[in-house]
Amino acid sequence: MTSFADFPPETVKEIIDVLQDDLPSLKACSQTCQSLLPLCRQHIYRTISLTRHHARGHRSRMLKSLRLLLDKNADIAHYVRNLVYEIDHNDEGDDNVRVLEKLHPVQTLKLDGSGAHWNTLRSPMQEVLLRLIHSHSLTRVRISLFWNFPVTALIPCITLNDLAINSLGLTAATKCDNDEEYTTFDPVPHIKSFTFDCADDPFVTKVFHAKRSTGVPMLDFSNLKELNIHARFKDYFEGRKTLLQASEELEILHYRVTYLEDGCEDLVAWMNKSSLSTLRRLHVVLGIKPSFKDPLCGLCEELAQFAGLNVIEEITLNVFTWTDKQCTTDRTKWGRLDTVLADGFPMLRRVSLHIDIKISTCRYVGEDDLAFREKLQKIPEYFPWLSQSTIIAFKFSTEIVDSDDDCAVMYFVTFFARIFPGSPNTLL
């Protein structure tokens, strides 16, 4: 009878790798042959997610089971590469800490504070979270929904190159300049990819300008290659302006604007001129309102300033609106994008435009709505140059979704308001 042992090891590995997203098959394979066990475990335990979305009581049982598993099979912890951990204020006992203590060789960490104040976390929890953050195998970190998260905690992260922050409340208690406990760390983390929301503008500004007692930066952004920005508030711009001006070798820019009609304004003016010769991929997401005169939020004017000065190869544009009213389908307003891109983008090879409209299912769909949908389908006609180009792959798509999720939006507004009272994070 043929067994897996009869196949070359590289062939067996390829088979298991193909099954990496098929958990039942991986479990079955792991029980058929001892030699398959480590190969299967690499995928079975590659990502562990401990969130608050589990039913009450289930998370506690799951943590206890995981602790017992790791106690009996310590080597399993070495297969964990990605950890998602969300603090639950209802957690009791030490299973959380005991599990996290064993998961130290992670490469990616997503840490959700659930609105907790860092200074109020129990000392064992603070210590185990810092141990995870300071792991020398860690390269990607996303930290969200914390008050007073200490910026100095990032100093020992010498292998960190991808950092994302979201909804980090900044107060006078936030440690940005007290680095006595980390004075022995000479290498500075070099951030190559950075993601943030403009509501985190004060925190971002603090992080960028923070210096150690030795005078060197806490984090080095000079080699930033990828920047992901979400602009939601007109008056919160200092953080994105600072990062754009400092990025001399930017290659990928993700720029999301939500319900700001002039949200793209000053984008090129803020960019470091050196990055105009390095930026190759531009990804823009625009959340618009029906009342906007410009459905592209000033993007065409900014692209016009790029003309002749760029090496952009790919532009993706996603436009979305959540409304009961019709957004504009005016040819002159949408067609300006075609006009702007027709000249001055010699390296451009891929352009995509997707329009996503969510309409409440509670509203009656009449003849005007049907006509509106027909007009949406004609929008590709507004881009004759892109559509007929032989060197540019142009992709257009549109989707109208009948949605009754208004209540979900209100829930999240209420949720953030409860966690961050009086903060700009309360506004979606």
C-alpha positions in Angstrom: 0.0 0.0 0.0 1.4 3.4 -1.0 2.0 5.9 1.8 3.1 9.5 1.9 6.6 8.2 2.8 6.9 6.9 -0.7 6.7 10.4 -2.2 9.6 12.9 -2.4 9.4 15.3 0.6 9.1 18.4 -1.6 6.0 16.8 -3.4 4.4 16.1 0.0 5.0 19.6 1.1 3.4 21.0 -2.1 0.3 18.9 -1.5 0.0 20.1 2.1 0.6 23.7 1.0 -2.3 23.5 -1.5 -4.5 22.4 1.4 -3.5 25.3 3.7 -7.0 26.9 3.8 -8.8 23.6 4.1 -8.7 23.0 7.9 -10.7 19.7 7.9 -8.4 18.2 5.3 -5.3 19.3 7.2 -6.6 17.8 10.4 -7.3 14.5 8.6 -3.8 14.5 7.0 -2.1 15.2 10.3 -3.6 12.0 11.7 -2.6 9.7 8.9 1.2 9.9 9.1 3.6 11.1 11.8 5.8 12.8 9.2 2.9 15.0 8.0 2.2 16.3 11.5 4.7 19.2 11.4 3.7 20.1 7.9 0.1 20.3 8.7 0.6 22.2 12.0 2.4 24.9 10.1 -0.9 25.8 8.5 -3.3 24.7 11.3 -1.7 26.9 13.9 -0.3 29.6 11.6 -2.9 32.1 12.7 -4.6 32.3 16.1 -7.4 34.8 16.6 -8.6 35.6 20.1 -11.4 38.2 19.8 -14.4 39.3 21.7 -16.8 38.1 19.0 -17.1 34.7 20.6 -20.2 34.1 22.7 -19.7 34.8 26.4 -18.2 31.8 28.1 -16.9 30.4 24.9 -13.8 32.6 24.8 -12.9 31.5 28.3 -13.4 27.8 27.4 -11.4 28.3 24.3 -8.5 30.0 26.1 -8.4 27.2 28.7 -8.3 24.6 26.0 -5.6 26.4 24.2 -3.6 26.8 27.4 -3.8 23.0 28.1 -2.9 22.3 24.5 0.2 24.5 24.7 1.1 23.0 28.1 1.1 19.5 26.6 2.6 20.4 23.2 4.9 23.3 23.7 6.3 23.0 20.1 2.9 24.1 18.7 3.7 27.7 19.8 6.6 27.8 17.3 4.1 27.3 14.4 2.1 30.4 15.3 3.1 33.3 13.0 0.1 35.6 13.1 -1.7 36.6 16.3 -5.0 38.6 16.6 -5.7 39.5 20.2 -8.6 41.6 21.4 -8.8 42.6 25.1 -12.0 41.6 26.7 -12.9 43.4 29.9 -14.9 40.4 31.0 -12.0 38.0 30.9 -11.2 36.4 34.3 -8.3 34.2 35.4 -4.8 34.0 34.1 -5.4 31.9 31.0 -5.0 35.0 28.8 -1.6 35.7 30.2 -0.5 32.1 30.2 -1.4 31.6 26.6 0.2 34.8 25.4 3.4 34.0 27.3 3.9 31.0 25.0 3.2 32.8 21.7 6.4 34.8 21.5 7.8 33.9 18.0 5.0 35.7 16.1 5.7 37.7 13.0 2.4 39.6 12.7 0.5 41.0 15.7 -2.9 42.7 15.6 -3.6 44.1 19.1 -7.1 45.6 19.8 -7.4 47.4 23.2 -11.2 47.6 23.1 -11.0 51.2 24.4 -8.9 50.2 27.4 -6.4 52.6 29.1 -2.9 51.0 28.9 -2.1 52.3 32.4 -5.1 50.4 33.9 -4.1 47.0 32.5 -2.9 44.6 35.1 0.9 44.4 35.3 1.1 40.7 34.1 -1.0 41.6 31.0 1.2 44.7 30.2 4.3 42.6 30.6 3.2 39.8 28.3 1.9 42.2 25.6 5.2 44.1 25.7 7.0 40.8 25.3 5.0 40.0 22.2 5.6 43.5 20.8 9.4 43.2 21.5 9.8 39.8 19.9 12.7 39.9 17.4 10.7 37.9 15.0 8.0 40.6 14.8 7.8 42.5 11.5 4.2 43.7 11.3 2.1 45.3 14.1 -1.4 46.8 14.1 -2.4 48.5 17.4 -5.9 50.0 17.8 -8.4 51.3 20.3 -6.1 52.1 23.2 -5.8 55.1 25.4 -2.2 56.1 26.5 -0.4 53.4 24.6 3.3 54.2 25.3 5.2 55.2 22.2 8.4 54.2 23.9 7.2 50.5 23.8 8.2 50.5 20.1 11.9 51.2 20.7 13.0 47.6 21.1 11.1 46.5 17.9 14.3 46.5 15.8 12.8 44.1 13.2 9.5 46.0 12.8 9.0 47.4 9.3 5.2 47.5 9.0 3.2 49.6 11.5 -0.5 50.4 11.6 -2.3 52.4 14.2 -6.0 53.2 14.6 -7.9 55.1 17.3 -5.1 55.5 19.8 -6.2 58.2 22.3 -3.5 60.6 23.3 -3.4 62.3 26.7 -0.8 63.9 28.9 -0.2 60.4 30.4 1.0 59.0 27.0 4.7 58.2 27.2 6.5 59.7 24.3 9.8 60.8 25.8 10.5 58.6 28.8 12.9 56.0 27.4 15.1 55.2 30.4 14.3 51.5 30.4 15.2 51.2 26.7 18.5 53.1 26.7 20.5 50.0 25.7 18.8 49.7 22.4 20.9 51.4 19.8 19.3 50.2 16.5 16.3 52.3 15.4 13.3 50.5 13.9 13.1 51.4 10.2 9.4 51.7 9.2 8.8 50.8 5.5 5.0 50.6 5.6 2.8 52.9 7.8 -1.0 53.0 8.1 -3.0 55.5 10.1 -6.3 57.4 10.3 -6.4 61.1 10.4 -8.2 60.9 13.7 -4.9 59.7 15.0 -3.2 62.9 13.8 -2.0 64.0 17.2 -0.5 60.6 17.9 1.1 60.3 14.5 2.7 63.7 14.9 4.0 62.8 18.3 5.5 59.5 17.1 7.2 61.1 14.1 8.9 63.9 16.1 9.6 61.8 19.2 13.3 61.6 20.1 15.2 59.4 22.5 17.2 60.9 25.3 20.2 60.3 23.1 18.8 62.6 20.4 18.0 59.9 17.8 14.5 59.3 16.5 12.4 56.6 18.3 11.2 55.4 14.9 12.9 56.0 11.5 10.5 56.9 8.7 13.2 58.0 6.2 12.9 54.7 4.2 9.1 54.6 4.0 8.0 52.8 0.9 4.3 52.4 1.5 1.9 54.8 3.1 -1.8 54.2 3.9 -3.8 57.2 5.0 -7.5 57.6 5.8 -8.7 61.3 5.7 -12.0 61.9 7.5 -11.7 65.3 9.1 -10.8 68.5 7.3 -9.0 70.0 10.3 -6.9 67.0 11.0 -4.1 67.0 8.4 -0.8 67.7 10.1 0.1 64.0 10.4 -0.5 63.1 6.8 1.2 66.3 5.7 4.2 65.5 7.8 4.5 61.9 6.6 4.1 62.9 2.9 6.7 65.6 3.2 9.2 63.2 4.9 8.7 60.3 2.5 11.5 60.6 -0.1 11.3 57.1 -1.6 7.5 56.4 -1.5 6.5 53.6 -3.9 2.9 52.8 -2.9 0.3 55.3 -1.7 -3.1 54.3 -0.4 -5.3 57.4 0.1 -8.8 57.1 1.4 -11.1 60.1 1.7 -14.5 59.8 3.4 -17.1 62.4 2.9 -14.7 65.3 2.3 -15.5 67.0 -1.0 -12.0 68.6 -1.3 -10.4 65.6 0.5 -7.7 65.2 -2.1 -6.7 68.9 -2.0 -3.0 69.5 -1.4 -2.0 65.9 -1.9 0.7 66.7 -4.4 1.7 69.9 -2.7 2.5 68.0 0.5 4.4 65.2 -1.1 8.1 65.2 -1.1 9.3 66.1 -4.6 11.7 63.1 -4.6 8.9 60.7 -4.2 7.3 61.9 -7.5 10.1 59.9 -9.2 9.6 56.8 -7.1 5.8 56.4 -6.7 4.6 53.6 -8.8 1.2 52.6 -7.4 -1.6 55.0 -6.4 -4.7 53.5 -4.8 -7.5 56.0 -4.0 -10.8 55.3 -2.2 -13.4 58.1 -2.1 -16.6 58.2 0.0 -18.9 60.7 -1.6 -22.2 62.4 -0.8 -24.9 63.1 -3.5 -24.5 66.8 -2.8 -20.9 66.8 -3.9 -20.3 68.9 -7.0 -17.1 66.9 -7.7 -17.6 63.1 -7.3 -13.8 62.7 -7.4 -13.1 65.1 -4.5 -10.4 67.1 -6.3 -8.4 64.1 -7.4 -8.3 65.2 -11.1 -6.7 68.5 -10.1 -4.0 66.7 -8.1 -3.3 64.2 -10.9 -2.9 67.1 -13.3 0.0 68.2 -11.1 1.6 64.7 -11.3 1.6 65.0 -15.1 5.1 64.7 -16.6 6.8 64.3 -13.2 5.9 60.7 -12.4 6.6 57.0 -12.9 3.2 55.8 -11.8 2.3 52.4 -13.3 -1.0 51.7 -11.7 -4.0 53.7 -10.5 -7.0 52.2 -8.8 -10.0 54.3 -7.8 -12.9 53.0 -5.7 -15.8 55.4 -5.2 -18.5 54.5 -2.7 -21.6 56.2 -1.4 -24.1 55.1 1.2 -27.3 57.0 0.5 -30.9 57.0 -0.5 -30.2 59.7 -3.1 -28.6 59.5 -6.5 -25.0 60.6 -7.0 -24.0 62.5 -10.1 -23.5 60.7 -13.4 -22.5 63.9 -15.2 -20.2 63.1 -18.1 -18.1 66.3 -17.7 -17.4 65.5 -14.0 -16.4 61.9 -14.4 -14.8 62.4 -17.8 -12.1 64.7 -16.5 -10.2 61.7 -15.2 -9.9 60.5 -18.8 -8.6 63.9 -20.0 -6.1 64.2 -17.2 -4.6 60.7 -17.6 -4.3 61.0 -21.4 -1.1 63.0 -21.2 1.8 63.1 -18.8 1.7 59.5 -17.5 4.3 57.6 -19.7 4.6 54.6 -17.4 0.9 54.1 -16.7 -0.2 50.5 -17.6 -3.2 49.7 -15.4 -6.2 51.8 -14.4 -9.3 50.6 -12.6 -12.5 52.4 -11.5 -15.1 50.8 -9.3 -18.3 52.5 -8.1 -20.1 51.0 -5.1 -23.5 52.4 -4.2 -25.5 51.1 -1.2 -29.2 51.9 -1.1 -31.6 51.3 1.7 -34.0 48.4 1.0 -36.7 50.3 2.8 -37.0 52.7 -0.1 -39.3 52.2 -3.1 -37.4 51.6 -6.4 -39.1 53.7 -9.0 -38.5 54.7 -12.6 -36.0 57.3 -11.7 -33.9 54.7 -9.9 -34.0 52.4 -12.9 -32.9 55.3 -15.1 -30.1 56.1 -12.7 -28.8 52.5 -12.8 -28.7 52.7 -16.6 -26.7 55.9 -16.5 -24.2 54.3 -14.2 -23.6 51.5 -16.7 -22.8 54.2 -19.4 -20.0 55.8 -17.3 -17.3 53.8 -19.2 -18.3 55.8 -22.3 -16.9 58.9 -20.5 -13.4 57.4 -20.7 -12.7 57.1 -24.5 -9.0 57.4 -24.2 -8.6 54.8 -21.4 -11.1 52.5 -23.1 -9.3 52.5 -26.4 -5.7 52.6 -25.2 -3.6 49.7 -26.5 -1.0 50.1 -23.7 -3.3 50.6 -20.6 -5.5 47.9 -19.2 -8.6 49.8 -18.1 -11.2 48.0 -15.9 -14.5 49.6 -14.9 -17.1 48.0 -12.6 -20.1 49.2 -10.7 -22.2 47.6 -8.0 -25.5 48.8 -6.5 -26.3 47.0 -3.2 -29.7 47.1 -1.6 -28.8 47.3 2.1 -30.6 47.5 5.4 -27.4 48.0 7.4 -28.2 51.6 8.6 -28.8 50.2 12.0 -25.3 48.7 12.0 -23.8 52.1 11.2 -25.7 53.7 14.1 -24.4 50.9 16.3 -20.8 51.6 15.5 -21.3 55.3 16.0 -22.7 54.6 19.4 -19.9 52.2 20.2 -17.1 54.6 19.4 -18.9 57.4 21.2 -19.0 55.2 24.3 -15.3 54.3 24.1 -13.9 57.7 23.0 -16.2 60.3 24.5 -15.3 63.8 23.3 -12.8 62.4 20.8 -12.9 63.0 17.0 -12.9 59.2 16.8 -16.6 59.3 17.7 -17.3 60.6 14.2 -17.5 58.1 11.4 
